[in-house]
Amino acid sequence: MFAVSKDFAPPLKLIAPYFKIGVIFYLLSTISLLAFNSNFAYQEMAIAGWIHLFLLGFVMVIIFGAMAQLIPVVLEVGHAVVDLYYVILPLLVVGVIGMVVGFWINPAILPYGGILVLTSMIIFASEAFATLRKTKIDTITVKTVAVSNSYLLIGILTGFAIALGLSGAISINVDTMLKAHAYAVLGGFVLLTIMGLSLTLIPMFSLAHGFDEKPIKAGFNLVAIGVGIVFVGALMDISFIQWIGYLTTLVGVIFYIYQIYLIYQLTVRKELDIWAKSMLFGFGSLMASIFFGLVYFIAPDSQQFINTSIWFLMLGFIGFLINGHLYKIVPFLV
């Protein structure tokens, strides 16, 4: 279990708007699901708009707020320039709205929303790297912050290129770039960030001590390498390379699930509160996502299996892990 101190944490007035706005985006993305049917393709502009509403508006906003609180706490150093977080949020929020409107109404708006999102994420990543340089701590969580933010920059740059391509400003292979963009952001930033922060938060909230960290270290390295392989394979449009990356990532995620199992075995707190139930359902959803994803790769013509896999990954795993931890983090802050 990690010692967590509030000595370096930023003020609540900086963090609270991230959680409030993130929850609003979560509500909007959930309501908007009523407008879609189960037979869709991820190339559809309407679907792309929803994905960005959920991932950028809910997931990214909440992660940025959580990272503003947890990075200095875990690294045991103050933020390099904490006031930048007052700038990051409005840029990101307006950028998300611009991108969603661009996907749903007018593609010409996409680059304008994209440049705001790009700017906010460059500021976030730059501040995170500057804070990392101040710490002398070398843990898996610290490495996760460094690697995940690198993938964030790569992912958002490819995303901005896609926005320019969809608006007609440049000519690119959108399908090829889309896979690289999605894997860098979803696997490289979101998944690696969840892996790193959950290694701190889950043992802290479950009161688990003395667990072996070898599985998470192996899982982190494999996922980081796998995402890089898929990214390169997607840009080169070589399926064989992408398959190597998929397999490497899958093995890394299995190591991560095994790490969570080891932590669960040592859990002192046995009460099944809303946080614990959210964790159980979240990791159950992750395993369901893996299962349906494997079925899709065996029978790639079955679109419903990949749709189901992504549903369990985004709404089941990511959604429940974030919301479950909010039930703990928000009372901890206030």
C-alpha positions as CSV (number, residue, x, y, z in Angstrom):
1,M,0.0,0.0,0.0
2,F,1.2,3.5,-0.9
3,A,1.5,6.4,1.5
4,V,-0.6,9.2,0.2
5,S,-0.2,12.7,1.6
6,K,-2.4,15.8,0.8
7,D,0.5,18.2,1.5
8,F,1.2,18.8,-2.2
9,A,-2.4,18.7,-3.4
10,P,-3.9,21.8,-5.2
11,P,-6.9,23.6,-3.8
12,L,-10.4,22.1,-4.1
13,K,-11.7,25.1,-6.1
14,L,-9.3,24.0,-8.9
15,I,-10.3,20.4,-8.9
16,A,-14.0,20.6,-8.3
17,P,-15.0,22.1,-11.7
18,Y,-13.3,19.2,-13.5
19,F,-15.5,16.6,-11.7
20,K,-18.7,18.7,-12.0
21,I,-18.3,19.3,-15.8
22,G,-17.1,15.7,-16.4
23,V,-20.2,14.3,-14.7
24,I,-22.4,16.7,-16.9
25,F,-20.7,15.3,-20.0
26,Y,-21.3,11.8,-18.7
27,L,-25.0,12.5,-18.4
28,L,-25.2,14.1,-21.8
29,S,-23.3,11.2,-23.5
30,T,-25.6,8.7,-21.7
31,I,-28.8,10.5,-22.8
32,S,-27.5,10.8,-26.4
33,L,-27.2,7.0,-26.6
34,L,-31.0,6.9,-27.0
35,A,-30.5,8.3,-30.5
36,F,-28.5,5.4,-31.8
37,N,-29.4,1.8,-32.7
38,S,-27.2,-1.2,-32.3
39,N,-26.3,-1.5,-36.0
40,F,-23.6,1.1,-36.6
41,A,-20.1,1.5,-37.9
42,Y,-17.3,3.4,-36.1
43,Q,-16.6,5.4,-39.3
44,E,-20.0,7.2,-39.0
45,M,-19.7,10.8,-38.1
46,A,-22.5,10.5,-35.5
47,I,-20.8,7.7,-33.7
48,A,-17.4,9.5,-33.8
49,G,-19.2,12.5,-32.2
50,W,-20.6,10.4,-29.4
51,I,-17.2,8.7,-28.8
52,H,-15.5,12.1,-28.5
53,L,-18.3,13.4,-26.2
54,F,-17.8,10.4,-23.9
55,L,-14.0,10.0,-24.1
56,L,-13.0,13.7,-24.2
57,G,-15.9,15.2,-22.3
58,F,-16.2,12.6,-19.6
59,V,-13.1,10.4,-19.4
60,M,-10.5,13.0,-20.2
61,V,-12.0,15.8,-18.1
62,I,-12.3,13.5,-15.1
63,I,-8.8,12.1,-15.6
64,F,-7.3,15.5,-15.9
65,G,-9.0,16.6,-12.7
66,A,-7.9,13.4,-10.9
67,M,-4.3,13.8,-12.2
68,A,-4.2,17.4,-11.0
69,Q,-4.9,16.0,-7.5
70,L,-2.9,12.8,-7.6
71,I,0.2,13.6,-9.6
72,P,1.7,15.9,-6.9
73,V,0.4,13.6,-4.1
74,V,2.0,10.5,-5.6
75,L,5.2,12.2,-6.7
76,E,5.5,14.1,-3.4
77,V,6.3,17.4,-5.1
78,G,4.2,20.4,-5.9
79,H,2.9,21.1,-9.5
80,A,5.4,23.0,-11.6
81,V,2.7,25.5,-12.7
82,V,-0.5,24.6,-11.0
83,D,-2.4,27.6,-12.3
84,L,-2.3,26.1,-15.8
85,Y,-5.1,23.8,-14.8
86,Y,-7.4,26.9,-14.7
87,V,-6.6,27.3,-18.4
88,I,-6.8,23.6,-19.4
89,L,-10.4,23.1,-18.5
90,P,-12.1,25.9,-20.5
91,L,-10.0,25.1,-23.5
92,L,-10.9,21.4,-23.3
93,V,-14.6,22.0,-22.7
94,V,-15.0,24.4,-25.6
95,G,-12.9,22.2,-27.8
96,V,-15.0,19.1,-27.0
97,I,-18.2,21.0,-27.8
98,G,-16.7,22.3,-31.0
99,M,-15.6,18.8,-32.1
100,V,-19.0,17.2,-31.2
101,V,-20.8,19.9,-33.2
102,G,-18.4,19.3,-36.0
103,F,-19.1,15.6,-36.1
104,W,-22.8,16.0,-35.7
105,I,-23.6,19.1,-37.7
106,N,-20.8,20.6,-39.7
107,P,-17.3,19.0,-40.3
108,A,-15.8,22.4,-41.1
109,I,-15.9,23.2,-37.4
110,L,-13.8,20.1,-36.5
111,P,-10.4,21.8,-36.9
112,Y,-11.4,24.7,-34.6
113,G,-12.5,22.4,-31.9
114,G,-9.5,20.1,-32.5
115,I,-7.0,22.9,-32.1
116,L,-8.5,23.9,-28.7
117,V,-8.4,20.2,-27.6
118,L,-4.8,19.9,-28.9
119,T,-3.7,23.1,-27.1
120,S,-5.3,22.0,-23.8
121,M,-3.6,18.6,-23.9
122,I,-0.2,20.0,-24.9
123,I,-0.5,22.3,-21.9
124,F,-1.5,19.4,-19.6
125,A,1.3,17.1,-20.8
126,S,3.9,19.8,-20.6
127,E,2.9,20.6,-17.1
128,A,2.9,16.9,-16.1
129,F,6.4,16.4,-17.6
130,A,7.7,19.5,-15.8
131,T,6.3,18.2,-12.5
132,L,7.9,14.8,-13.2
133,R,11.3,16.4,-13.5
134,K,11.1,17.6,-9.9
135,T,10.5,14.2,-8.3
136,K,13.1,11.7,-7.2
137,I,10.6,8.9,-6.8
138,D,10.9,6.0,-9.3
139,T,7.7,3.9,-9.2
140,I,5.5,2.2,-11.8
141,T,3.0,5.0,-11.3
142,V,5.6,7.6,-12.1
143,K,6.6,5.7,-15.3
144,T,2.9,5.4,-16.2
145,V,2.4,9.1,-16.1
146,A,5.5,9.7,-18.3
147,V,4.6,7.1,-21.0
148,S,0.8,7.7,-21.0
149,N,1.3,11.4,-21.5
150,S,3.7,10.7,-24.4
151,Y,1.0,8.6,-26.1
152,L,-1.5,11.4,-25.3
153,L,0.5,13.8,-27.4
154,I,0.9,11.3,-30.2
155,G,-2.7,10.5,-30.2
156,I,-4.0,14.0,-30.2
157,L,-1.7,15.0,-33.0
158,T,-3.0,12.2,-35.2
159,G,-6.5,13.1,-34.1
160,F,-6.0,16.7,-35.2
161,A,-4.7,15.4,-38.6
162,I,-7.9,13.4,-38.9
163,A,-10.0,16.5,-38.1
164,L,-8.2,18.4,-40.9
165,G,-8.7,15.5,-43.3
166,L,-12.5,15.3,-42.5
167,S,-12.9,19.0,-43.0
168,G,-11.1,18.8,-46.4
169,A,-8.1,20.9,-45.3
170,I,-5.6,18.1,-46.1
171,S,-5.6,14.8,-47.9
172,I,-4.9,11.8,-45.7
173,N,-6.0,8.2,-45.3
174,V,-8.5,8.7,-42.6
175,D,-9.2,5.0,-42.0
176,T,-5.5,4.2,-41.4
177,M,-4.9,7.3,-39.2
178,L,-8.1,6.6,-37.2
179,K,-6.9,3.2,-35.9
180,A,-3.5,4.7,-34.9
181,H,-5.3,7.6,-33.2
182,A,-7.8,5.5,-31.3
183,Y,-5.2,3.0,-30.1
184,A,-2.8,5.7,-28.9
185,V,-5.4,7.6,-27.0
186,L,-7.6,4.7,-25.7
187,G,-4.7,2.2,-25.1
188,G,-1.7,4.4,-24.7
189,F,-3.2,7.1,-22.5
190,V,-6.5,6.0,-21.0
191,L,-5.6,2.4,-20.3
192,L,-2.1,3.0,-19.1
193,T,-3.3,5.9,-16.9
194,I,-5.9,3.6,-15.3
195,M,-3.3,0.9,-14.8
196,G,-0.9,3.3,-13.0
197,L,-3.4,5.2,-10.9
198,S,-5.4,2.0,-9.9
199,L,-2.2,0.6,-8.5
200,T,-2.2,3.5,-6.0
201,L,-5.9,3.9,-5.5
202,I,-7.2,0.3,-5.3
203,P,-4.8,-0.8,-2.6
204,M,-5.4,2.4,-0.7
205,F,-9.2,2.1,-0.7
206,S,-9.2,-1.7,-0.1
207,L,-6.4,-1.6,2.6
208,A,-4.3,-4.2,0.8
209,H,-0.6,-4.5,1.8
210,G,2.5,-6.4,0.7
211,F,1.4,-7.5,-2.7
212,D,3.9,-8.5,-5.5
213,E,4.2,-5.8,-8.1
214,K,5.9,-8.0,-10.8
215,P,2.6,-8.6,-12.7
216,I,1.8,-4.9,-13.1
217,K,5.4,-4.1,-14.2
218,A,5.2,-6.8,-16.9
219,G,1.7,-5.7,-17.8
220,F,2.7,-2.0,-18.1
221,N,5.7,-2.8,-20.3
222,L,3.7,-5.1,-22.6
223,V,0.8,-2.7,-23.0
224,A,3.1,0.2,-23.7
225,I,5.1,-1.8,-26.3
226,G,1.9,-3.3,-27.8
227,V,0.3,0.1,-28.3
228,G,3.5,1.4,-30.0
229,I,3.5,-1.7,-32.3
230,V,-0.2,-1.2,-33.3
231,F,0.4,2.5,-33.8
232,V,3.3,1.9,-36.2
233,G,1.5,-1.0,-37.9
234,A,-1.7,1.1,-38.4
235,L,0.3,4.0,-40.0
236,M,2.1,1.6,-42.3
237,D,-1.2,-0.3,-42.9
238,I,0.4,-3.7,-42.3
239,S,-2.0,-6.1,-40.6
240,F,0.7,-8.5,-39.5
241,I,2.5,-5.9,-37.4
242,Q,-0.9,-4.8,-35.9
243,W,-1.7,-8.4,-34.9
244,I,1.6,-8.6,-33.0
245,G,0.7,-5.4,-31.2
246,Y,-2.8,-6.7,-30.4
247,L,-1.4,-9.9,-28.9
248,T,1.2,-8.0,-26.9
249,T,-1.4,-5.6,-25.5
250,L,-3.7,-8.5,-24.6
251,V,-1.0,-10.3,-22.7
252,G,-0.2,-7.1,-20.9
253,V,-3.9,-6.6,-19.9
254,I,-4.0,-10.2,-18.6
255,F,-1.0,-9.4,-16.4
256,Y,-2.8,-6.3,-15.1
257,I,-6.0,-8.3,-14.3
258,Y,-3.8,-10.8,-12.4
259,Q,-2.3,-8.0,-10.4
260,I,-5.7,-6.8,-9.4
261,Y,-6.6,-10.3,-8.4
262,L,-3.5,-10.5,-6.2
263,I,-4.5,-7.2,-4.5
264,Y,-8.0,-8.5,-4.0
265,Q,-6.6,-11.6,-2.3
266,L,-4.9,-9.3,0.3
267,T,-7.8,-6.9,0.8
268,V,-8.4,-6.2,4.5
269,R,-11.6,-4.3,3.9
270,K,-14.2,-6.9,2.9
271,E,-17.3,-4.6,2.9
272,L,-19.0,-4.5,-0.5
273,D,-19.7,-0.8,-0.7
274,I,-20.5,1.0,-3.9
275,W,-16.8,1.4,-4.7
276,A,-16.1,-2.3,-4.3
277,K,-19.2,-3.3,-6.4
278,S,-18.1,-0.8,-9.1
279,M,-14.6,-2.4,-9.2
280,L,-16.0,-5.9,-9.4
281,F,-18.3,-4.9,-12.3
282,G,-15.7,-2.8,-14.0
283,F,-13.1,-5.6,-14.1
284,G,-15.8,-8.1,-15.0
285,S,-16.6,-5.9,-17.9
286,L,-13.0,-5.7,-18.9
287,M,-12.9,-9.5,-19.1
288,A,-16.1,-9.5,-21.1
289,S,-14.7,-7.0,-23.5
290,I,-11.6,-9.2,-24.0
291,F,-13.8,-12.2,-24.7
292,F,-16.1,-10.5,-27.3
293,G,-13.0,-8.9,-28.8
294,L,-11.4,-12.3,-29.3
295,V,-14.6,-13.6,-30.8
296,Y,-14.6,-10.7,-33.3
297,F,-11.1,-11.4,-34.4
298,I,-12.0,-15.0,-35.0
299,A,-15.1,-14.0,-37.0
300,P,-14.3,-10.4,-38.2
301,D,-17.6,-10.2,-40.2
302,S,-19.6,-10.2,-37.0
303,Q,-19.8,-6.5,-36.3
304,Q,-22.0,-7.0,-33.2
305,F,-19.1,-8.6,-31.3
306,I,-16.8,-5.7,-31.7
307,N,-19.6,-3.3,-30.8
308,T,-20.3,-5.4,-27.6
309,S,-16.6,-5.5,-26.8
310,I,-16.3,-1.7,-27.1
311,W,-19.5,-1.2,-25.0
312,F,-18.1,-3.3,-22.1
313,L,-14.7,-1.5,-22.4
314,M,-16.0,2.0,-22.4
315,L,-19.2,2.0,-20.4
316,G,-18.5,-1.1,-18.3
317,F,-14.8,-0.9,-17.5
318,I,-13.8,2.7,-17.9
319,G,-17.1,4.2,-16.8
320,F,-17.5,2.1,-13.7
321,L,-13.8,2.5,-12.6
322,I,-14.1,6.3,-12.9
323,N,-17.5,6.6,-11.3
324,G,-16.6,4.1,-8.5
325,H,-13.4,6.0,-7.6
326,L,-15.3,9.3,-7.7
327,Y,-17.4,8.0,-4.8
328,K,-14.1,7.8,-2.8
329,I,-12.1,10.7,-4.2
330,V,-14.8,13.4,-3.8
331,P,-15.4,12.8,-0.1
332,F,-11.6,12.5,0.4
333,L,-11.2,16.0,-1.2
334,V,-14.0,17.8,0.6
